[in-house]
C-alpha cells in the first residue's frame, strides 16, 4: 500500500495486480479531485442543485489534465455552430443526457463520445450531461434548455449510482442551499497535504482493505463461473421507468436510446432485453464496454472508451 501511495503522489500508474487495486483505493479517498466540488466549474441552481458554470474549467487528476467548456447548450461539442440562443435553428439533432461518464469526465471537448457521434452522423449533438445527475435532473435540464424542439433523438447514459436519486423525491431547492455551503467549504486541491491523505487512509479501515483488495479479481471470476454476468438490472429498471413515465408526454415524440456505463465497466445482467411498458419509443442497448475502455485508477471512460461508445451509437442512429 505504501508503494501505491508513492506512485499516486508522483503521478505514476502501474497497471499490475495488486498494485493497481491499491492505487485505485488510495486515489479515491485521497488525491482524487471531484469536478462538481471545484468552485470554478459549477454554480448552485435551485432547479437542479448545481449546473456547470459557463466558460472554461480545468479539471485534472492523476491520469488526465483536461479543459471542459460549457455554453447554454451544455458541454461544447466542437464543430457545431450555435446561434446566440444556443440552438442550430433546425430540428433533427441529438441530445445526450447522463452523468459524469457522458459529460466527459477525464477527456477534452473533442474527445467526448458526443463529439465522436456528431462527427460520424453529421447531426448536431448537444451534450447536456452533468456529473452526478440522476435521470430526473437529466430530463429536467433538457426541458429547461432551448433544445427540446431541436432534437428528435435522446441518448441517455445510465449508471448504477443513479438508482438512489431515481427512487427519491428530492427537494432540489433545499439541496441547492446545502450544496452552496459544501462548495464554499470545499478544500482546494493545492491546500491538501500528505498528512491529509494519510489521515484519510487510516480512517477508512486500511487494514481491512489491505487484506481484501487483492481478492477482488477472484470474486469476479467466481461470479462468472456461476454464470452471473453482472448486477441485476430489475430494481434499476423499476426506478428508471417511474421517472421516465413522469415525463412520458414530453418525451413521446422522441426516439430514446438508453445505454449504461458503470464504474470500471461493471456489468448489468439482461440490460439489453429491458422493456418499458407503454413506452415503445425507448430502446435499451448494452454496448458491452470492456474494462480497458476505462482509466486504470479513475472509474470513468478514457479516450478510447469515448471513441468506442460514440462509434457504436452512430451505428444505431444511422
Phi and psi restraints in degrees (value plus and minus 20) as a CYANA .aco file:
   2 UNK   PHI     -82.0   -42.0
   2 UNK   PSI     -60.3   -20.3
   3 UNK   PHI     -84.2   -44.2
   3 UNK   PSI     -59.8   -19.8
   4 UNK   PHI     -85.4   -45.4
   4 UNK   PSI     -59.7   -19.7
   5 UNK   PHI     -80.3   -40.3
   5 UNK   PSI     -61.9   -21.9
   6 UNK   PHI     -82.7   -42.7
   6 UNK   PSI     -65.3   -25.3
   7 UNK   PHI     -79.4   -39.4
   7 UNK   PSI     -64.7   -24.7
   8 UNK   PHI     -81.2   -41.2
   8 UNK   PSI     -61.1   -21.1
   9 UNK   PHI     -87.5   -47.5
   9 UNK   PSI     -42.9    -2.9
  10 UNK   PHI    -118.8   -78.8
  10 UNK   PSI     -18.7    21.3
  11 UNK   PHI      55.4    95.4
  11 UNK   PSI       5.5    45.5
  12 UNK   PHI    -126.8   -86.8
  12 UNK   PSI     131.8   171.8
  13 UNK   PHI    -149.6  -109.6
  13 UNK   PSI     105.4   145.4
  14 UNK   PHI    -135.0   -95.0
  14 UNK   PSI      83.9   123.9
  15 UNK   PHI    -105.1   -65.1
  15 UNK   PSI      42.0    82.0
  16 UNK   PHI    -151.9  -111.9
  16 UNK   PSI     110.7   150.7
  17 UNK   PHI     -87.3   -47.3
  17 UNK   PSI     119.8   159.8
  18 UNK   PHI    -115.3   -75.3
  18 UNK   PSI     -12.3    27.7
  19 UNK   PHI     -78.7   -38.7
  19 UNK   PSI     -61.5   -21.5
  20 UNK   PHI     -82.0   -42.0
  20 UNK   PSI     -56.1   -16.1
  21 UNK   PHI     -87.4   -47.4
  21 UNK   PSI     -60.6   -20.6
  22 UNK   PHI     -88.0   -48.0
  22 UNK   PSI     -57.5   -17.5
  23 UNK   PHI     -82.4   -42.4
  23 UNK   PSI     -61.9   -21.9
  24 UNK   PHI     -79.5   -39.5
  24 UNK   PSI     -67.4   -27.4
  25 UNK   PHI     -81.5   -41.5
  25 UNK   PSI     -69.4   -29.4
  26 UNK   PHI     -85.0   -45.0
  26 UNK   PSI     -60.9   -20.9
  27 UNK   PHI     -78.4   -38.4
  27 UNK   PSI     -64.9   -24.9
  28 UNK   PHI     -86.0   -46.0
  28 UNK   PSI     -51.1   -11.1
  29 UNK   PHI    -124.7   -84.7
  29 UNK   PSI     -21.3    18.7
  30 UNK   PHI    -148.5  -108.5
  30 UNK   PSI     -98.9   -58.9
  31 UNK   PHI    -103.5   -63.5
  31 UNK   PSI     -29.2    10.8
  32 UNK   PHI     -87.3   -47.3
  32 UNK   PSI     108.9   148.9
  33 UNK   PHI    -110.8   -70.8
  33 UNK   PSI     120.6   160.6
  34 UNK   PHI    -128.8   -88.8
  34 UNK   PSI     102.6   142.6
  35 UNK   PHI     -74.8   -34.8
  35 UNK   PSI     -66.9   -26.9
  36 UNK   PHI     -94.4   -54.4
  36 UNK   PSI     -23.2    16.8
  37 UNK   PHI    -129.7   -89.7
  37 UNK   PSI      -4.7    35.3
  38 UNK   PHI    -117.1   -77.1
  38 UNK   PSI      99.8   139.8
  39 UNK   PHI     -80.7   -40.7
  39 UNK   PSI     -49.8    -9.8
  40 UNK   PHI    -101.9   -61.9
  40 UNK   PSI     -26.5    13.5
  41 UNK   PHI    -119.7   -79.7
  41 UNK   PSI     -45.0    -5.0
  42 UNK   PHI    -157.5  -117.5
  42 UNK   PSI     147.2   187.2
  43 UNK   PHI    -163.0  -123.0
  43 UNK   PSI     127.3   167.3
  44 UNK   PHI     -83.1   -43.1
  44 UNK   PSI     127.6   167.6
  45 UNK   PHI    -164.0  -124.0
  45 UNK   PSI     104.8   144.8
  46 UNK   PHI     -86.8   -46.8
  46 UNK   PSI     -43.6    -3.6
  47 UNK   PHI    -103.6   -63.6
  47 UNK   PSI     -54.5   -14.5
  48 UNK   PHI    -154.5  -114.5
  48 UNK   PSI       1.2    41.2
  49 UNK   PHI      55.9    95.9
  49 UNK   PSI     -75.8   -35.8
  50 UNK   PHI    -173.3  -133.3
  50 UNK   PSI     138.6   178.6
  51 UNK   PHI    -157.1  -117.1
  51 UNK   PSI     139.6   179.6
  52 UNK   PHI     -83.0   -43.0
  52 UNK   PSI     118.6   158.6
  53 UNK   PHI     -91.7   -51.7
  53 UNK   PSI     119.5   159.5
  54 UNK   PHI     -89.2   -49.2
  54 UNK   PSI     121.5   161.5
  55 UNK   PHI      88.9   128.9
  55 UNK   PSI    -178.9  -138.9
  56 UNK   PHI    -116.9   -76.9
  56 UNK   PSI     128.2   168.2
  57 UNK   PHI    -163.6  -123.6
  57 UNK   PSI     103.7   143.7
  58 UNK   PHI    -104.3   -64.3
  58 UNK   PSI     114.5   154.5
  59 UNK   PHI    -161.2  -121.2
  59 UNK   PSI      99.8   139.8
  60 UNK   PHI    -157.3  -117.3
  60 UNK   PSI     134.8   174.8
  61 UNK   PHI    -168.0  -128.0
  61 UNK   PSI    -191.9  -151.9
  62 UNK   PHI     -75.0   -35.0
  62 UNK   PSI     -60.1   -20.1
  63 UNK   PHI    -118.8   -78.8
  63 UNK   PSI     -21.2    18.8
  64 UNK   PHI    -177.6  -137.6
  64 UNK   PSI     137.2   177.2
  65 UNK   PHI    -160.8  -120.8
  65 UNK   PSI      85.3   125.3
  66 UNK   PHI    -146.9  -106.9
  66 UNK   PSI     144.4   184.4
  67 UNK   PHI    -145.5  -105.5
  67 UNK   PSI     104.5   144.5
  68 UNK   PHI    -126.5   -86.5
  68 UNK   PSI     110.9   150.9
  69 UNK   PHI    -135.9   -95.9
  69 UNK   PSI     113.0   153.0
  70 UNK   PHI    -146.1  -106.1
  70 UNK   PSI     121.4   161.4
  71 UNK   PHI    -146.8  -106.8
  71 UNK   PSI    -186.4  -146.4
  72 UNK   PHI     -91.8   -51.8
  72 UNK   PSI     -28.2    11.8
  73 UNK   PHI    -122.2   -82.2
  73 UNK   PSI      -5.4    34.6
  74 UNK   PHI      81.5   121.5
  74 UNK   PSI    -175.1  -135.1
  75 UNK   PHI     -90.4   -50.4
  75 UNK   PSI     117.0   157.0
  76 UNK   PHI     -78.7   -38.7
  76 UNK   PSI     112.0   152.0
  77 UNK   PHI    -130.5   -90.5
  77 UNK   PSI      83.1   123.1
  78 UNK   PHI     -73.8   -33.8
  78 UNK   PSI     124.5   164.5
  79 UNK   PHI      71.7   111.7
  79 UNK   PSI     -26.7    13.3
  80 UNK   PHI    -119.1   -79.1
  80 UNK   PSI      95.1   135.1
  81 UNK   PHI     -97.2   -57.2
  81 UNK   PSI     110.1   150.1
  82 UNK   PHI    -136.4   -96.4
  82 UNK   PSI     128.7   168.7
  83 UNK   PHI    -105.6   -65.6
  83 UNK   PSI     155.0   195.0
  84 UNK   PHI     -82.0   -42.0
  84 UNK   PSI     -51.8   -11.8
  85 UNK   PHI    -106.6   -66.6
  85 UNK   PSI     -13.0    27.0
  86 UNK   PHI      65.2   105.2
  86 UNK   PSI       4.9    44.9
  87 UNK   PHI    -160.3  -120.3
  87 UNK   PSI     148.5   188.5
  88 UNK   PHI    -103.9   -63.9
  88 UNK   PSI     -30.6     9.4
  89 UNK   PHI      61.5   101.5
  89 UNK   PSI     -14.6    25.4
  90 UNK   PHI    -162.5  -122.5
  90 UNK   PSI     129.3   169.3
  91 UNK   PHI    -101.3   -61.3
  91 UNK   PSI    -199.7  -159.7
  92 UNK   PHI      77.5   117.5
  92 UNK   PSI     -12.2    27.8
  93 UNK   PHI    -104.4   -64.4
  93 UNK   PSI     158.3   198.3
  94 UNK   PHI    -143.5  -103.5
  94 UNK   PSI     108.9   148.9
  95 UNK   PHI    -122.7   -82.7
  95 UNK   PSI     112.9   152.9
  96 UNK   PHI    -123.7   -83.7
  96 UNK   PSI     101.3   141.3
  97 UNK   PHI    -136.4   -96.4
  97 UNK   PSI     128.4   168.4
  98 UNK   PHI     141.7   181.7
  98 UNK   PSI    -186.6  -146.6
  99 UNK   PHI    -128.0   -88.0
  99 UNK   PSI    -164.2  -124.2
 100 UNK   PHI     -82.6   -42.6
 100 UNK   PSI     -51.0   -11.0
 101 UNK   PHI     -82.2   -42.2
 101 UNK   PSI     -66.7   -26.7
 102 UNK   PHI     -96.5   -56.5
 102 UNK   PSI     -54.8   -14.8
 103 UNK   PHI     -77.8   -37.8
 103 UNK   PSI     -56.6   -16.6
 104 UNK   PHI      86.6   126.6
 104 UNK   PSI      21.5    61.5
 105 UNK   PHI     -81.5   -41.5
 105 UNK   PSI      96.5   136.5
 106 UNK   PHI      79.7   119.7
 106 UNK   PSI     -23.2    16.8
 107 UNK   PHI    -152.3  -112.3
 107 UNK   PSI     139.3   179.3
 108 UNK   PHI    -101.9   -61.9
 108 UNK   PSI     150.2   190.2
 109 UNK   PHI     -73.5   -33.5
 109 UNK   PSI     -63.1   -23.1
 110 UNK   PHI    -102.2   -62.2
 110 UNK   PSI     -17.2    22.8
 111 UNK   PHI    -128.5   -88.5
 111 UNK   PSI     -25.7    14.3
 112 UNK   PHI     -89.6   -49.6
 112 UNK   PSI     135.4   175.4
 113 UNK   PHI     -86.8   -46.8
 113 UNK   PSI     -42.7    -2.7
 114 UNK   PHI     -81.7   -41.7
 114 UNK   PSI     -62.2   -22.2
 115 UNK   PHI     -90.6   -50.6
 115 UNK   PSI     -59.3   -19.3
 116 UNK   PHI     -81.0   -41.0
 116 UNK   PSI     -63.8   -23.8
 117 UNK   PHI     -83.0   -43.0
 117 UNK   PSI     -63.1   -23.1
 118 UNK   PHI     -83.9   -43.9
 118 UNK   PSI     -62.5   -22.5
 119 UNK   PHI     -82.1   -42.1
 119 UNK   PSI     -59.7   -19.7
 120 UNK   PHI    -105.8   -65.8
 120 UNK   PSI     -40.7    -0.7
 121 UNK   PHI    -124.7   -84.7
 121 UNK   PSI     -36.9     3.1
 122 UNK   PHI      39.4    79.4
 122 UNK   PSI      11.0    51.0
 123 UNK   PHI    -132.9   -92.9
 123 UNK   PSI     128.2   168.2
 124 UNK   PHI     -87.3   -47.3
 124 UNK   PSI     109.3   149.3
 125 UNK   PHI    -137.9   -97.9
 125 UNK   PSI     111.9   151.9
 126 UNK   PHI    -136.7   -96.7
 126 UNK   PSI      96.7   136.7
 127 UNK   PHI    -116.4   -76.4
 127 UNK   PSI      76.2   116.2
 128 UNK   PHI    -117.1   -77.1
 128 UNK   PSI     -12.4    27.6
 129 UNK   PHI     -86.1   -46.1
 129 UNK   PSI     125.3   165.3
 130 UNK   PHI    -158.1  -118.1
 130 UNK   PSI     114.9   154.9
 131 UNK   PHI     -72.5   -32.5
 131 UNK   PSI     110.8   150.8
 132 UNK   PHI      55.5    95.5
 132 UNK   PSI     -16.4    23.6
 133 UNK   PHI     -90.6   -50.6
 133 UNK   PSI     121.2   161.2
 134 UNK   PHI    -108.9   -68.9
 134 UNK   PSI     158.0   198.0
 135 UNK   PHI     -82.8   -42.8
 135 UNK   PSI     -57.3   -17.3
 136 UNK   PHI     -82.6   -42.6
 136 UNK   PSI     -66.6   -26.6
 137 UNK   PHI     -85.8   -45.8
 137 UNK   PSI     -54.2   -14.2
 138 UNK   PHI     -81.6   -41.6
 138 UNK   PSI     -65.4   -25.4
 139 UNK   PHI     -90.4   -50.4
 139 UNK   PSI     -60.2   -20.2
 140 UNK   PHI     -77.7   -37.7
 140 UNK   PSI     -61.4   -21.4
 141 UNK   PHI     -82.4   -42.4
 141 UNK   PSI     -59.0   -19.0
 142 UNK   PHI     -85.8   -45.8
 142 UNK   PSI     -66.0   -26.0
 143 UNK   PHI     -82.5   -42.5
 143 UNK   PSI     -57.4   -17.4
 144 UNK   PHI     -97.3   -57.3
 144 UNK   PSI     -34.0     6.0
 145 UNK   PHI    -103.2   -63.2
 145 UNK   PSI     151.3   191.3
 146 UNK   PHI    -107.0   -67.0
 146 UNK   PSI      -2.9    37.1
 147 UNK   PHI    -125.7   -85.7
 147 UNK   PSI     -30.9     9.1
 148 UNK   PHI     -75.4   -35.4
 148 UNK   PSI     -61.3   -21.3
 149 UNK   PHI    -102.3   -62.3
 149 UNK   PSI     -24.2    15.8
 150 UNK   PHI    -117.1   -77.1
 150 UNK   PSI     -23.7    16.3
 151 UNK   PHI    -145.0  -105.0
 151 UNK   PSI     125.4   165.4
 152 UNK   PHI    -136.5   -96.5
 152 UNK   PSI     -26.1    13.9
 153 UNK   PHI    -148.5  -108.5
 153 UNK   PSI     114.3   154.3
 154 UNK   PHI    -142.4  -102.4
 154 UNK   PSI     102.4   142.4
 155 UNK   PHI    -123.4   -83.4
 155 UNK   PSI     101.9   141.9
 156 UNK   PHI    -131.1   -91.1
 156 UNK   PSI     100.2   140.2
 157 UNK   PHI    -111.1   -71.1
 157 UNK   PSI      99.8   139.8
 158 UNK   PHI    -120.1   -80.1
 158 UNK   PSI     130.9   170.9
 159 UNK   PHI    -157.2  -117.2
 159 UNK   PSI     127.5   167.5
 160 UNK   PHI     -80.1   -40.1
 160 UNK   PSI     -45.2    -5.2
 161 UNK   PHI    -100.0   -60.0
 161 UNK   PSI     -16.4    23.6
 162 UNK   PHI     -96.2   -56.2
 162 UNK   PSI     -35.9     4.1
 163 UNK   PHI     -78.0   -38.0
 163 UNK   PSI     -68.7   -28.7
 164 UNK   PHI     -83.0   -43.0
 164 UNK   PSI     -61.9   -21.9
 165 UNK   PHI     -90.2   -50.2
 165 UNK   PSI     -57.1   -17.1
 166 UNK   PHI     -86.7   -46.7
 166 UNK   PSI     -48.1    -8.1
 167 UNK   PHI    -100.2   -60.2
 167 UNK   PSI     -42.7    -2.7
 168 UNK   PHI    -111.5   -71.5
 168 UNK   PSI     139.7   179.7
 169 UNK   PHI    -129.4   -89.4
 169 UNK   PSI      80.6   120.6
 170 UNK   PHI    -112.0   -72.0
 170 UNK   PSI     117.1   157.1
 171 UNK   PHI    -105.2   -65.2
 171 UNK   PSI      74.2   114.2
 172 UNK   PHI     -84.3   -44.3
 172 UNK   PSI     -55.8   -15.8
 173 UNK   PHI     -84.4   -44.4
 173 UNK   PSI     -64.2   -24.2
 174 UNK   PHI     -84.2   -44.2
 174 UNK   PSI     -61.8   -21.8
 175 UNK   PHI     -83.2   -43.2
 175 UNK   PSI     -57.4   -17.4
 176 UNK   PHI     -84.7   -44.7
 176 UNK   PSI     -60.4   -20.4
 177 UNK   PHI     -86.3   -46.3
 177 UNK   PSI     -59.2   -19.2
 178 UNK   PHI     -87.0   -47.0
 178 UNK   PSI     -55.8   -15.8
 179 UNK   PHI     -85.3   -45.3
 179 UNK   PSI     -59.6   -19.6
 180 UNK   PHI     -76.8   -36.8
 180 UNK   PSI     -63.5   -23.5
 181 UNK   PHI     -84.9   -44.9
 181 UNK   PSI     -64.0   -24.0
 182 UNK   PHI     -81.9   -41.9
 182 UNK   PSI     -61.8   -21.8
 183 UNK   PHI     -85.1   -45.1
 183 UNK   PSI     -60.5   -20.5
 184 UNK   PHI     -84.7   -44.7
 184 UNK   PSI     -52.9   -12.9
 185 UNK   PHI    -113.3   -73.3
 185 UNK   PSI     -22.3    17.7
 186 UNK   PHI     -88.9   -48.9
 186 UNK   PSI     120.9   160.9
 187 UNK   PHI    -102.8   -62.8
 187 UNK   PSI     110.4   150.4
 188 UNK   PHI     -85.1   -45.1
 188 UNK   PSI     123.1   163.1
 189 UNK   PHI     -73.1   -33.1
 189 UNK   PSI     -56.9   -16.9
 190 UNK   PHI     -88.1   -48.1
 190 UNK   PSI     -38.0     2.0
 191 UNK   PHI    -108.4   -68.4
 191 UNK   PSI     -29.6    10.4
 192 UNK   PHI     -94.1   -54.1
 192 UNK   PSI     126.1   166.1
 193 UNK   PHI    -143.3  -103.3
 193 UNK   PSI     147.6   187.6
 194 UNK   PHI     -78.7   -38.7
 194 UNK   PSI     -58.1   -18.1
 195 UNK   PHI     -84.1   -44.1
 195 UNK   PSI     -55.4   -15.4
 196 UNK   PHI     -79.3   -39.3
 196 UNK   PSI     -65.8   -25.8
 197 UNK   PHI     -86.0   -46.0
 197 UNK   PSI     -64.4   -24.4
 198 UNK   PHI     -83.5   -43.5
 198 UNK   PSI     -59.4   -19.4
 199 UNK   PHI     -83.3   -43.3
 199 UNK   PSI     -58.5   -18.5
 200 UNK   PHI     -83.9   -43.9
 200 UNK   PSI     -62.3   -22.3
 201 UNK   PHI     -85.0   -45.0
 201 UNK   PSI     -65.6   -25.6
 202 UNK   PHI     -89.6   -49.6
 202 UNK   PSI     -40.7    -0.7
 203 UNK   PHI    -116.6   -76.6
 203 UNK   PSI     -11.0    29.0
 204 UNK   PHI    -147.9  -107.9
 204 UNK   PSI      25.9    65.9
 205 UNK   PHI      36.5    76.5
 205 UNK   PSI      31.4    71.4
 206 UNK   PHI     -78.8   -38.8
 206 UNK   PSI     -60.0   -20.0
 207 UNK   PHI     -83.5   -43.5
 207 UNK   PSI     -64.1   -24.1
 208 UNK   PHI     -80.6   -40.6
 208 UNK   PSI     -64.5   -24.5
 209 UNK   PHI     -84.3   -44.3
 209 UNK   PSI     -60.2   -20.2
 210 UNK   PHI     -77.5   -37.5
 210 UNK   PSI     -57.4   -17.4
 211 UNK   PHI    -101.4   -61.4
 211 UNK   PSI     -53.2   -13.2
 212 UNK   PHI    -119.5   -79.5
 212 UNK   PSI     -44.1    -4.1
 213 UNK   PHI     -76.0   -36.0
 213 UNK   PSI     -65.7   -25.7
 214 UNK   PHI     -82.6   -42.6
 214 UNK   PSI     -35.8     4.2
 215 UNK   PHI    -106.5   -66.5
 215 UNK   PSI     -29.1    10.9
 216 UNK   PHI     -78.8   -38.8
 216 UNK   PSI     -65.0   -25.0
 217 UNK   PHI     -80.6   -40.6
 217 UNK   PSI     -53.8   -13.8
 218 UNK   PHI     -85.4   -45.4
 218 UNK   PSI     -57.7   -17.7
 219 UNK   PHI     -83.6   -43.6
 219 UNK   PSI     -60.4   -20.4
 220 UNK   PHI     -83.1   -43.1
 220 UNK   PSI     -63.7   -23.7
 221 UNK   PHI     -85.3   -45.3
 221 UNK   PSI     -57.0   -17.0
 222 UNK   PHI     -83.7   -43.7
 222 UNK   PSI     -60.2   -20.2
 223 UNK   PHI     -81.6   -41.6
 223 UNK   PSI     -58.9   -18.9
 224 UNK   PHI     -87.1   -47.1
 224 UNK   PSI     -59.2   -19.2
 225 UNK   PHI     -82.2   -42.2
 225 UNK   PSI     -50.8   -10.8
 226 UNK   PHI    -101.6   -61.6
 226 UNK   PSI     -21.2    18.8
 227 UNK   PHI      63.6   103.6
 227 UNK   PSI      -5.6    34.4
 228 UNK   PHI    -113.0   -73.0
 228 UNK   PSI     105.3   145.3
 229 UNK   PHI    -103.8   -63.8
 229 UNK   PSI     -45.9    -5.9
 230 UNK   PHI     150.0   190.0
 230 UNK   PSI    -175.6  -135.6
 231 UNK   PHI     -92.6   -52.6
 231 UNK   PSI     133.5   173.5
 232 UNK   PHI     -94.3   -54.3
 232 UNK   PSI     104.0   144.0
 233 UNK   PHI    -106.5   -66.5
 233 UNK   PSI     -32.4     7.6
 234 UNK   PHI     -73.4   -33.4
 234 UNK   PSI     -69.6   -29.6
 235 UNK   PHI     -85.0   -45.0
 235 UNK   PSI     -51.1   -11.1
 236 UNK   PHI     -87.6   -47.6
 236 UNK   PSI     -61.6   -21.6
 237 UNK   PHI     -83.4   -43.4
 237 UNK   PSI     -59.6   -19.6
 238 UNK   PHI     -80.7   -40.7
 238 UNK   PSI     -67.5   -27.5
 239 UNK   PHI     -89.2   -49.2
 239 UNK   PSI     -61.1   -21.1
 240 UNK   PHI     -83.7   -43.7
 240 UNK   PSI     -63.9   -23.9
 241 UNK   PHI     -81.9   -41.9
 241 UNK   PSI     -57.0   -17.0
 242 UNK   PHI     -83.3   -43.3
 242 UNK   PSI     -61.5   -21.5
 243 UNK   PHI     -86.1   -46.1
 243 UNK   PSI     -68.1   -28.1
 244 UNK   PHI     -83.0   -43.0
 244 UNK   PSI     -54.5   -14.5
 245 UNK   PHI     -85.6   -45.6
 245 UNK   PSI     -48.8    -8.8
 246 UNK   PHI     -85.1   -45.1
 246 UNK   PSI     -44.1    -4.1
 247 UNK   PHI    -136.7   -96.7
 247 UNK   PSI       2.8    42.8
 248 UNK   PHI     -77.1   -37.1
 248 UNK   PSI     -63.0   -23.0
 249 UNK   PHI     -85.3   -45.3
 249 UNK   PSI     -63.4   -23.4
 250 UNK   PHI     -84.4   -44.4
 250 UNK   PSI     -56.5   -16.5
 251 UNK   PHI    -113.2   -73.2
 251 UNK   PSI     -21.9    18.1
 252 UNK   PHI     -77.7   -37.7
 252 UNK   PSI     -56.3   -16.3
 253 UNK   PHI    -112.2   -72.2
 253 UNK   PSI     -13.2    26.8
 254 UNK   PHI    -125.0   -85.0
 254 UNK   PSI     126.1   166.1
 255 UNK   PHI    -103.6   -63.6
 255 UNK   PSI     105.8   145.8
 256 UNK   PHI    -139.4   -99.4
 256 UNK   PSI     103.5   143.5
 257 UNK   PHI    -134.9   -94.9
 257 UNK   PSI     105.6   145.6
 258 UNK   PHI    -138.0   -98.0
 258 UNK   PSI     104.5   144.5
 259 UNK   PHI    -147.9  -107.9
 259 UNK   PSI     150.0   190.0
 260 UNK   PHI    -144.0  -104.0
 260 UNK   PSI     130.0   170.0
 261 UNK   PHI    -159.4  -119.4
 261 UNK   PSI      85.5   125.5
 262 UNK   PHI    -117.2   -77.2
 262 UNK   PSI     147.1   187.1
 263 UNK   PHI     -73.9   -33.9
 263 UNK   PSI     108.4   148.4
 264 UNK   PHI      32.1    72.1
 264 UNK   PSI       8.7    48.7
 265 UNK   PHI      55.5    95.5
 265 UNK   PSI      -0.6    39.4
 266 UNK   PHI     -77.1   -37.1
 266 UNK   PSI     117.9   157.9
 267 UNK   PHI    -116.0   -76.0
 267 UNK   PSI     134.0   174.0
 268 UNK   PHI    -127.4   -87.4
 268 UNK   PSI     126.8   166.8
 269 UNK   PHI    -106.7   -66.7
 269 UNK   PSI     118.4   158.4
 270 UNK   PHI      37.5    77.5
 270 UNK   PSI       8.2    48.2
 271 UNK   PHI     -83.5   -43.5
 271 UNK   PSI     -65.2   -25.2
 272 UNK   PHI     -87.9   -47.9
 272 UNK   PSI     -35.2     4.8
 273 UNK   PHI    -116.7   -76.7
 273 UNK   PSI     -14.7    25.3
 274 UNK   PHI     -89.4   -49.4
 274 UNK   PSI     126.1   166.1
 275 UNK   PHI    -160.4  -120.4
 275 UNK   PSI     120.1   160.1
 276 UNK   PHI    -128.0   -88.0
 276 UNK   PSI      98.0   138.0
 277 UNK   PHI     -81.8   -41.8
 277 UNK   PSI     111.0   151.0
 278 UNK   PHI      62.1   102.1
 278 UNK   PSI     -16.2    23.8
 279 UNK   PHI    -150.5  -110.5
 279 UNK   PSI      54.8    94.8
 280 UNK   PHI     -90.8   -50.8
 280 UNK   PSI     -32.2     7.8
 281 UNK   PHI    -104.6   -64.6
 281 UNK   PSI     -18.7    21.3
 282 UNK   PHI    -124.9   -84.9
 282 UNK   PSI     108.0   148.0
 283 UNK   PHI    -142.0  -102.0
 283 UNK   PSI     111.8   151.8
 284 UNK   PHI    -119.4   -79.4
 284 UNK   PSI     111.4   151.4
 285 UNK   PHI    -150.9  -110.9
 285 UNK   PSI     105.9   145.9
 286 UNK   PHI    -113.3   -73.3
 286 UNK   PSI      88.9   128.9
 287 UNK   PHI     -99.9   -59.9
 287 UNK   PSI     -24.2    15.8
 288 UNK   PHI      32.7    72.7
 288 UNK   PSI      35.8    75.8
 289 UNK   PHI     -96.9   -56.9
 289 UNK   PSI     100.5   140.5
 290 UNK   PHI     -95.0   -55.0
 290 UNK   PSI     138.5   178.5
 291 UNK   PHI     -78.5   -38.5
 291 UNK   PSI     -54.9   -14.9
 292 UNK   PHI     -93.8   -53.8
 292 UNK   PSI     -22.2    17.8
 293 UNK   PHI    -108.2   -68.2
 293 UNK   PSI     -14.0    26.0
 294 UNK   PHI    -138.1   -98.1
 294 UNK   PSI     135.5   175.5
 295 UNK   PHI     -79.3   -39.3
 295 UNK   PSI     137.8   177.8
 296 UNK   PHI     -90.1   -50.1
 296 UNK   PSI     -69.0   -29.0
 297 UNK   PHI    -111.5   -71.5
 297 UNK   PSI     -72.8   -32.8
 298 UNK   PHI     -93.6   -53.6
 298 UNK   PSI     129.9   169.9
 299 UNK   PHI    -117.7   -77.7
 299 UNK   PSI       6.4    46.4
 300 UNK   PHI    -132.8   -92.8
 300 UNK   PSI     144.0   184.0
 301 UNK   PHI     -79.7   -39.7
 301 UNK   PSI     116.1   156.1
 302 UNK   PHI    -109.6   -69.6
 302 UNK   PSI    -193.7  -153.7
 303 UNK   PHI     -80.0   -40.0
 303 UNK   PSI     -64.1   -24.1
 304 UNK   PHI     -82.0   -42.0
 304 UNK   PSI     -57.7   -17.7
 305 UNK   PHI     -84.1   -44.1
 305 UNK   PSI     -63.7   -23.7
 306 UNK   PHI     -83.8   -43.8
 306 UNK   PSI     -59.7   -19.7
 307 UNK   PHI     -83.8   -43.8
 307 UNK   PSI     -60.3   -20.3
 308 UNK   PHI     -84.6   -44.6
 308 UNK   PSI     -68.6   -28.6
 309 UNK   PHI     -81.9   -41.9
 309 UNK   PSI     -66.2   -26.2
 310 UNK   PHI     -80.0   -40.0
 310 UNK   PSI     -60.8   -20.8
 311 UNK   PHI     -86.8   -46.8
 311 UNK   PSI     -62.8   -22.8
 312 UNK   PHI     -87.3   -47.3
 312 UNK   PSI     -58.6   -18.6
 313 UNK   PHI     -86.2   -46.2
 313 UNK   PSI     -58.1   -18.1
 314 UNK   PHI     -81.8   -41.8
 314 UNK   PSI     -58.7   -18.7
 315 UNK   PHI     -81.7   -41.7
 315 UNK   PSI     -61.3   -21.3
 316 UNK   PHI     -87.0   -47.0
 316 UNK   PSI     -62.9   -22.9
 317 UNK   PHI     -95.2   -55.2
 317 UNK   PSI     -54.3   -14.3
